[in-house]
Amino acid sequence: MTNLPILYSFRRCPYAMRARMAVAVSGVHVELREVVLRDKPADMLEASPKGTVPVLVLCDDEVLEQSLDIMRWALVQSDPKGWLAHDDQNLVLATDGPFKQALDRYKYPHRYGLKDGTAHRDAALAHLGDLNDRLATAPYLGGAQPAFTDIAIFPFVRQFAATDTAWFAALPLPALQSWLSALVGSDLFAAIMHRYPQWKAGDMPVHFP
Ligand SMILES: N[C@@H](CCC(=O)N[C@@H](CS)C(=O)NCC(=O)O)C(=O)O
């Protein structure tokens, strides 16, 4: 039995990363259940039949099945770094929508019947250029410290960069590259990338953070 909210998560999922980062910075405690996407636990699917991670099941059985809702749920309770003061919803939506679509087609062109993903890679560049311009005057999107917008966006830019690291490193986007390096190199990111074994019903609860 657990009296904590339950967070179903997958280490490498960018949506789950941002949810874990907000939960971790808030200090709100949850039970973390590491999911393997090809073997989703029945308890998770019962709570959230749409079958994506992250999913947060609250103690009153309310279910949050969108990563941004999970971030805001944690930060509304405790926001020691003031992340919610910098929540640019339009920029986050532009990343979750058109940028993510282009990223998926760049990264996995064959899944979309494409010969290669270069057209989508280049389409995504406009968004990266916009981020770079915004970062020209401050190291983070909300100013001197990372906040909600940075954390919601950077896991997707990280995926984009990792698709072809040499190509990304050669882009003339120094502010964006520094921003990404700082976030990927942060203690908070290291902490939320800890490896957990796949959760199985009956396991001892894993407390997070
Ligand atoms: N809009 C959702 C998207 C979550 C999502 O698509 N997660 C992916 C993993 S990165 C997933 O669970 N996909 C289901 C699957 O691959 O079976 C959110 O923000 O939480």
Ligand as a Chemical Component Dictionary entry (heavy atoms), coordinates in Angstrom:
data_LIG
# 
_chem_comp.id                   LIG 
_chem_comp.type                 NON-POLYMER 
_chem_comp.pdbx_formal_charge   0 
_chem_comp.three_letter_code    LIG 
# 
loop_
_chem_comp_atom.comp_id 
_chem_comp_atom.atom_id 
_chem_comp_atom.alt_atom_id 
_chem_comp_atom.type_symbol 
_chem_comp_atom.charge 
_chem_comp_atom.model_Cartn_x 
_chem_comp_atom.model_Cartn_y 
_chem_comp_atom.model_Cartn_z 
_chem_comp_atom.pdbx_ordinal 
LIG N1  N1  N 0 0.791 14.834 -24.443 1  
LIG C1  C1  C 0 1.405 13.789 -23.631 2  
LIG C2  C2  C 0 2.352 12.996 -24.534 3  
LIG C3  C3  C 0 3.046 11.851 -23.804 4  
LIG C4  C4  C 0 3.675 10.859 -24.788 5  
LIG O1  O1  O 0 3.381 10.860 -26.001 6  
LIG N2  N2  N 0 4.556 9.973  -24.258 7  
LIG C5  C5  C 0 5.093 8.922  -25.086 8  
LIG C6  C6  C 0 6.483 8.512  -24.664 9  
LIG S1  S1  S 0 7.682 9.786  -24.934 10 
LIG C7  C7  C 0 4.263 7.660  -24.915 11 
LIG O2  O2  O 0 3.932 7.302  -23.801 12 
LIG N3  N3  N 0 3.922 6.984  -26.016 13 
LIG C8  C8  C 0 3.163 5.755  -25.932 14 
LIG C9  C9  C 0 3.867 4.601  -26.554 15 
LIG O3  O3  O 0 4.929 4.773  -27.151 16 
LIG O4  O4  O 0 3.350 3.486  -26.422 17 
LIG C10 C10 C 0 2.077 14.414 -22.426 18 
LIG O5  O5  O 0 2.455 15.592 -22.487 19 
LIG O6  O6  O 0 2.222 13.764 -21.383 20 
# 
loop_
_chem_comp_bond.comp_id 
_chem_comp_bond.atom_id_1 
_chem_comp_bond.atom_id_2 
_chem_comp_bond.value_order 
_chem_comp_bond.pdbx_ordinal 
LIG N1  C1  SING 1  
LIG C1  C2  SING 2  
LIG C1  C10 SING 3  
LIG C2  C3  SING 4  
LIG C3  C4  SING 5  
LIG C4  O1  DOUB 6  
LIG C4  N2  SING 7  
LIG N2  C5  SING 8  
LIG C5  C6  SING 9  
LIG C5  C7  SING 10 
LIG C6  S1  SING 11 
LIG C7  O2  DOUB 12 
LIG C7  N3  SING 13 
LIG N3  C8  SING 14 
LIG C8  C9  SING 15 
LIG C9  O3  DOUB 16 
LIG C9  O4  SING 17 
LIG C10 O5  DOUB 18 
LIG C10 O6  SING 19 
# 
